[in-house]
Amino acid sequence: MRSHQIPTDFKIELEQEEDGRWIAEVLELPGVLVYGATEQEAIIKVQALALQVVADQLEHGESDSAIKTLSFSAANLITSVH
């Protein structure tokens, strides 16, 4: 199993679908993408999923260093205009 540095600063990209649902994605963690009924719900769900992924990587020895802090910031808000 290959060890790597787990990122500790995460950007959340938000987009609103035509049907009103929100998509939130953590760009630094491939596959960490969720839907929420509201912008806030999508942010909370994507943060929870990102933390689960990071915890899993730590548990399985996929990191070559300890994590002291994690932070999230919202990237530019993108509204769908289809």
C-alpha positions in Angstrom: 0.0 0.0 0.0 1.4 3.4 -1.0 1.6 6.2 1.6 1.0 9.8 0.7 0.4 13.2 2.2 -3.3 13.8 3.0 -4.4 17.3 2.2 -5.5 19.4 5.2 -7.1 22.4 3.4 -10.2 21.5 1.5 -12.1 23.6 -1.0 -15.8 22.9 -1.4 -17.2 23.7 -4.9 -21.0 24.3 -4.9 -23.4 24.2 -7.8 -27.2 24.4 -8.0 -29.0 22.1 -10.4 -32.0 23.2 -12.4 -34.2 21.2 -10.1 -33.0 23.2 -7.1 -30.8 20.6 -5.6 -27.2 21.6 -4.6 -24.1 19.6 -5.5 -21.1 20.0 -3.2 -17.7 18.5 -4.1 -14.3 18.5 -2.2 -11.9 19.1 -5.0 -8.8 17.6 -3.2 -10.6 14.2 -2.6 -11.7 12.5 -5.8 -15.2 11.1 -5.6 -16.2 13.2 -2.6 -19.4 14.6 -4.1 -22.9 14.9 -2.6 -26.3 16.3 -3.2 -28.3 18.3 -0.7 -31.8 19.9 -0.8 -30.2 23.2 0.4 -26.8 24.7 0.0 -26.2 24.3 3.8 -27.2 20.6 3.7 -24.9 19.9 0.8 -22.0 21.6 2.6 -22.6 19.6 5.8 -22.9 16.3 3.9 -19.7 16.9 1.9 -17.7 17.8 5.0 -18.9 14.7 6.8 -18.0 12.5 3.7 -14.6 14.2 3.4 -13.9 13.5 7.1 -14.9 9.9 6.7 -12.5 9.5 3.7 -9.6 11.1 5.5 -10.3 8.9 8.6 -10.3 5.8 6.4 -7.0 6.8 4.8 -5.4 7.3 8.2 -6.8 4.1 9.6 -5.4 2.1 6.7 -2.0 3.7 6.9 -2.3 5.6 3.6 -0.8 8.8 5.0 2.9 9.4 5.6 2.3 12.1 8.3 0.0 12.9 11.2 -2.7 15.5 10.7 -2.9 18.3 13.2 -5.6 20.5 11.6 -8.2 20.3 8.8 -10.0 23.3 7.3 -12.8 23.8 4.7 -13.5 26.8 2.6 -16.2 27.3 0.0 -15.0 27.9 -3.5 -16.8 30.1 -5.9 -20.6 29.5 -6.0 -21.7 28.3 -9.4 -25.3 28.5 -10.3 -26.5 26.3 -13.2 -27.9 28.2 -16.2 -29.0 25.5 -18.5 
